């Protein structure tokens, strides 16, 4: 069985690194728009990760 918390965490870290490299090459106005979009995506990802953790805890009980 795959440790899903490691797998999703690893994907999250890689995505943050990709975004960091992308931001280095942007103009300030473009960066503001992308940051707003990415904040929304990160919030959704965190909700999914939290939901996944709750589901895993409920299965162990």
C-alpha positions in Angstrom: 0.0 0.0 0.0 1.3 3.5 -0.9 1.6 6.0 1.9 -0.7 8.6 0.4 0.3 11.4 2.9 3.9 11.1 1.6 2.8 11.0 -2.0 0.5 14.0 -1.8 3.0 15.9 0.3 5.8 15.2 -2.2 3.6 16.5 -5.1 2.7 19.6 -3.1 6.4 20.4 -2.6 7.3 19.8 -6.2 4.4 22.1 -7.3 5.6 24.8 -4.9 9.2 24.6 -6.4 7.7 24.8 -10.0 5.8 27.9 -9.0 8.8 29.5 -7.5 10.8 29.1 -10.7 7.9 30.4 -12.7 7.5 33.5 -10.6 11.2 34.4 -11.0 10.6 35.0 -14.7 7.4 37.1 -14.5 6.6 40.8 -14.5 5.1 42.2 -11.3 1.5 42.7 -12.7 1.5 39.1 -14.1 2.8 37.8 -10.8 0.0 39.4 -8.8 -2.7 37.7 -11.0 -0.9 34.3 -10.8 -0.4 34.5 -7.1 -4.1 35.2 -6.5 -5.0 32.1 -8.7 -2.4 30.0 -6.9 -3.6 30.9 -3.5 -7.1 29.7 -4.5 -5.5 26.4 -5.8 -3.4 26.0 -2.6 -6.5 26.5 -0.5 -8.4 23.8 -2.4 -5.4 21.5 -2.2 -5.1 22.0 1.6 -8.9 21.3 1.9 -8.4 18.0 0.0 -5.4 17.0 2.1 -7.3 17.7 5.3 -10.3 15.8 4.1 -8.0 12.9 3.1 -6.4 12.9 6.6 -9.9 12.9 8.3 -11.0 10.0 6.1 -7.8 8.0 6.9 -8.4 8.6 10.7 -12.0 7.5 10.4 -11.0 4.3 8.7 -8.5 3.4 11.5 -11.1 3.9 14.2 
